[in-house]
Amino acid sequence: MQAVENFAPRVLAWFDEYGRKSLPWQENKTPYRVWISEIMLQQTQVTTVIPYYQKFMTSFPTVEALADAEQDDVLAHWSGLGYYARARNMHKAAKMLVDEFDSEFPQTVEGVCELPGIGRSTAAAILSISRGVQAAILDGNVKRVLARFHAIPTWPGDKKTESAMWDLAEHYMPNARCGDYTQAMMDLGATLCTRSKPQCLLCPLERDCQGRLSQDPTQFPIRKPKKAVKPERSIQLLVLNNPQGQLLLEKRPSTGIWGGLWSLPELASEESIVLHVEQRFATQVHTVMPLSPFRHTFSHYHLDIAPSQIQLSAMTLVMEENKYQWFSLQDALAQGLPAPVRNILEQIN
């Protein structure tokens, strides 16, 4: 893979004319503000992130405010974005920054990588955009641009291929305007060099792009080798209502799927709802109304969910301290909830 001259100048010239410059995190570009945006943008589209980012920054405008917040409050602001480990790590990192770094981000990529949930590319993005540090990134957009430009014939997730792409990313990183170049490469991949419909004729790199010359740029980057069919799981989720109209939520363990979020009590698909509820919670079931079942897909398996709304005859639940709590529907929707649980509660609203 031989580097091409004038790569960065062409990208920067395109950015000056066409790049995105009015996104919320592009104003007052402090390390904290850029960090929050970079974490939110992982696995998530810009249009989805914008309202979450604005609300998050209103509630937690500084790293100190985030460090002082309760994890439940942070997760509530994250509810719906998915990949909740991002929010938990962000909260841990904020506390670490306040307690160990006097609320200041480290000056080097290696130092920033010591914070929970931050890898090499994210650390480089934070420092280059907020401080102009000459640090190359290699996120999904940049991988796609480089893989197409050089028609790299191997999967970018392969260690040797990824190492070679890091070498290219660092070679093309200019000495000046490092933050603009980082943003330009992100924009190029997000707006022109897209996964399925690249707009090659508008690209500043078009004349030297080996992917375009191949007549099929979408074959690059090479796709990850297919895994076996995803396994499937089935559960029931229970909307338990007491005579006062409240519903019961259960706090998930801090690790694992939906870690630290409030969820609905669940049981195996084959278990009897009435028997489980009356034995588990020492109460009586008045009615059971099945709700529409649906499938929720994680990165590594499918989860088939059969929800039911259960009206209890009396409020005589024996509950483990801090694990279960009664909420009004409105208060429940204000908590940090997994997306499938939020969808169920919004349907009965």
URFENUR-V163188 format. One record per pair of residues at least 6 apart in sequence whose C-alpha atoms are under 6 Angstrom apart, sorted by the first residue. I is the first residue (numbers start at 1). GAP is how many residues later the second one is. D is the distance in whole Angstrom. If there is no record, write none. Layout:
i: {I	I}
gap: {GAP	GAP}
d: {D	D}
//
This chain:
i: {10	15	29	30	31	31	34	35	60	63	67	67	75	76	76	79	79	80	89	89	93	93	97	106	109	109	112	113	121	121	124	124	127	128	128	128	129	132	132	134	136	136	136	141	141	142	144	145	147	147	148	148	149	149	149	150	151	151	154	155	155	156	192	192	200	211	230	231	232	232	232	233	234	234	234	234	235	235	235	235	236	236	236	236	236	236	237	237	237	237	238	238	238	238	239	239	240	240	240	241	241	242	242	246	246	246	247	247	248	248	249	249	249	249	249	250	250	250	250	250	250	251	251	251	252	252	252	253	253	254	261	261	262	278	281	281	282	283	283	284	284	285	285	286	286	286	287	287	288	288	289	289	290	291	291	293	293	294	294	295	295	295	296	297}
gap: {194	169	101	100	95	99	92	91	6	31	27	28	261	259	260	257	258	259	27	28	22	23	6	6	14	15	11	6	16	17	11	13	6	7	50	51	50	46	47	44	33	34	37	45	48	43	77	44	73	74	63	72	60	61	62	60	59	60	68	67	69	6	6	7	6	6	71	70	69	70	71	70	35	69	70	71	32	33	34	70	30	31	33	69	70	71	27	28	29	70	26	27	69	70	70	71	7	8	70	6	70	70	73	80	81	82	79	80	77	78	13	14	15	75	76	12	13	14	15	73	74	10	11	72	7	8	9	6	7	6	75	76	75	6	36	37	35	33	34	28	29	27	28	25	26	27	23	24	21	22	19	20	18	16	17	12	13	10	11	8	9	10	7	6}
d: {6	5	5	5	6	5	6	6	5	6	5	5	5	5	3	5	6	5	5	5	5	5	5	6	5	6	6	5	4	5	5	6	5	6	6	5	4	5	5	6	6	5	6	6	4	6	6	6	6	5	5	5	4	5	6	5	5	5	6	5	6	5	5	5	6	4	5	5	6	5	6	5	6	6	5	6	6	5	5	5	5	5	5	6	5	5	6	6	5	5	6	5	6	5	5	6	5	6	5	5	5	5	6	6	5	5	6	5	6	5	6	5	5	6	6	6	5	6	6	6	5	6	5	5	6	5	6	5	6	4	5	6	5	5	5	5	6	6	6	6	5	5	6	5	5	5	6	5	6	5	6	5	4	5	5	6	4	6	5	6	4	6	5	6}
//
